[in-house]
Amino acid sequence: MSARTWTVAGLVVGAAGIVAQRVAGVAMPVVPPGLVLLVVSAVLLVVTRWRWPLVVGGLAAGAEVAAVLAGAGKLTEFAEPGVAAASWVRLAGVVVAVVGAAVATAVAYRKETVTG
């Protein structure tokens, strides 16, 4: 799998984690902004071959990493295992997306400068 594919997979898993958190009872807006950012970034990466969506996806995933870590108490909320599990899924997805986006961006921009 390419780094771009890993990025899309991480974004989708991160989005699924947000939906799972909502189902588990975490209070959030009707349409969570993080969910919108992750889904739109994933769609852009799937339907285009442009390089800039890699940066957008990486930044969106990075913001979600910060959001999950800001609410780190949910990661160990064993009184509500659904919330903890959903938080871990979300964190795993966005970490994979950040790493994938960094690698894919480096490869995409390196190809441009080496073959130019």
C-alpha positions, 0 to 999 in steps of 0.5 A: 500500500502506498503512503497516500492509501495509508493516509486515506485509511487513517483519515477514515478510521479517525472519522469512524472513531468520532462516529463511535464516540458519538454513539458511545455518548460523548457530547459533541456538536450535531456535525462534528467539525473534525469529522467533516475535516477528516472525511473531506480530506479523505475524499479529496485524496481519493478523487484527485492526484493533487499533492496539496490534499496530502498537506490538508489531510495531514494538518486535519489529522494533526489537529485531531491528534491534538484534540484527542490528547487534550481529552486524554481522560477519555482514553482511560475512561474504563467506567465507559468502555465504549468511550475509551475504545472509540477514543483509541480508534480515533487516535490510532486512525489519525496517527496513521494518517499523520505519518502517512501524509508526511511520507506521501507528501515528502515522496510527492514533492521529492518526485517533482524536484528530482524528475523536474 
